[in-house]
Amino acid sequence: MDEYAIEMKNITKKFGGLIAVDNVNFFVKKGEVVALCGENGAGKSTLMNVLTGKFRVQTYQGDIYIDGQKKRINSPIDARKNGISIVHQELELIPDLTIAENIFLGNLPIKGIWVDKKAMKKKAAEILSKFSLNLNPDRLIKSISVGQQQLVEIAKCIYLGGKILILDEPTAPLTEREIDFLMETIAQLRKAGISIVYITHRLEEVFRIADRAVVMRDGQEVGTFNVKDIQMDDLITSMIGRKLENVYPTDVTTPGEVTLELGECSVKNPNSEKNIVDNVSMKFRAGEIVGISGLLGAGRTELMSAVIGAYTTPIKGTVKLNGKNVHFRNPESAIEKGIGYVTEDRKNTGLILNQSIRTNISLASLNRVSKAGILNIGSEKKTVGALVKELGVKTSNIENNVSSLSGGNQQKVVLAKWLGTKPGILILDEPTRGVDVGSRYEIYSIMKRLAKENVTIIMISSDLPEVIGMSDRVYVMYEGKLQGELQKNELSEANIMRYATGQGHLMAGGTK
């Protein structure tokens, strides 16, 4: 047993009558990367919450061993004392503090009665250099990229004595370059003897970095595989309990008339005199799925949020809806004209987490379940119930808080909210970020169905396989400018990345 950095034995965790984790055994060897896989709601997060001390020992059954020694991990502080650290998908850094202050937060070096800022900065620089981060420790966290923030968080965990590192969806907000760097960092940590639990829905990453994959389903451990010995199809089958023939639906749709047209659109950067979007023209048709691709900071989200009046600075240029010039001053006016927008940050801008599933779904379409400004509760419940059933939201009661749902089911609630508005144009920004493979397929199927019903689907995504698998056409942006338009038969990761890095030129037949 002493070869294991972690061993969790017979772990069972219940919430009322619901068994979230059912008699699970889980271990990680020293210097091993273990991918913890499963659909949303499979029990992965609950199991890791047990390990990191989120639940008191009295509230679950089973034992935890660290380096062969039985431990009582009763709080996150106990977890840290035993070298266990977790980097959440939503980073726990303070934007208005410096890099150095974030690394040493709660453990500041003291000289006399004052914080020793000189020593803190020097030590922070040493820590950053180990992660090949050429950053000034005095820079504010909010001034660096999300990928750099991710690595600062990992550096902080290792500095605090972390020898068991849990990474929860670490690449969700990262660009391809940042993902490559993170993978290199994980490989270095493995060589240094750090044990890593890697939670991700991007299965290609499992095969890229993990030694073993442990699969959970319905709260139970249903399979453990040496990654080199299995195929992705086998892993997916183990996760969802059935064979998934296609990752992306193969339905063919026929584009119709132009519904939304952008002409020479620009958006000013609120923090500088430069444009964050510069002179972009695009056309979108009924019944097609159009991808908008590009690296982080390319201006994709800023462009489309400015179109609906949701960005800090207004859009300049022409926006035509069904051939007529429009200018949306706020999202409400865009909703009235049949435009829905699934934002990339469901927890902060897509949902009200302390409100019910019913309230969240009906929020954007209250006019459809109201009369003379008075909400018809019966009509609302009927409409919400139908959407919950249509999208397969797993819940026992629509009155439950939306925060009680898994990430995939929360995403379905956001989608249901906009489907309730009966949109003619639906903009989806990172529609499957943090969503498991089974729920992804369901969301993709809904997108295809809507396109068949002549809805215009605009998909902003950093997931290149998703962009290629789902799009009829793809616009690629780089540093605020449109670099090219790729037709279905031209779609490849190489073509997209060439334009996304500013190395391409407009292809024949593309947008000029």
C-alpha angles and dihedrals in degrees: 000000000000090000089070121089088194132017121177113189127200095337115186123175125180133189104201105305094341117100105213096173118024119200095312124180115199133168140173124198123223111279092010130130112215120186112215106208137182143109121287107284093027091120101257096124093043091052091050091046088058090051094047095049100252089133124050116245092247092061098063140037127237140052137272124211124193115193088345095306121115110239137191105219103189101158143010087265090058089050092052091047087057092050096257116139133170129203107203126209087245100057118232097220127124108238097207096051124082125257090254093049091051093050093050098035107139091011104060118167110245129207110188104316096331135082108259096231094174092055091043092053093046094049091045090054090052091050093048092049090057087060093045090246108150094197133136106244088219093064116110114249091235090060095063130073123270089248091054090047089053091055092045088055091051091047089052091052093050091046090054088060098270112171094158112052124189115198114194112199090327097174098046095103097031134106121233091260092050090048090054090051092047090052090052089050092051090050089053092048091051090053089050090057098256113148115222133199107198118198116189143143091207097093095188086068091057090060092043100054114007130094094198136012121215114197124206126191128175091352096307135103103245102172146004118200138181100234094222090058101053140063125229092247090058091051092050091048090052091049099049100028094237139065113269108209097195133017089208126038112250098212113138119223130193118227117230135185124340108268102174126029127181118198122196092326122184133181122198119232105244090215099050144018092259126095116252087199117033127196099322123173123188140160128210126192136204114263098022137102112225119190124211110203136179142116124289108290094026091123099248098129093038091054097051096039089051090051090061094041095253100116126094093245125041125251121254122206130044128315117188124192113195089341097310126107113249136177118195112204093186140003091261091066090049091050090052088057093051103264121135126189125200102197124218093237104059095173097054105027106013103050143029097225098197092053130082127270087245093055093046094051097046095042097095096041105042090131088066093056098037136077124200088350094304118120115235101216093192093053091045093052092047093050094045092045091054092050092047089053093044094052096038096238106183107227137125093215135017088218091068116108112264088232088071091067128090118253093261093051091046088055090051089053090054090050091047090053091060096039086058089064091059092231124203089199123033121190114198118192111197090336097186103034108143092003124130124242095257094050090044091060091049091051091047090050090052090051091051092047092051090049089052087054089057096257114148109236119200112186123192108193141161091195103098097194087052092049091049095042097048109029129093089193134003132211113202122206131196125186093341097312131103108247102180152327119239124199122218094265091050096053116121135133090247094054094046094047093048090059094036090059094047094251099113136076130216109285124229108279092018128122113288 
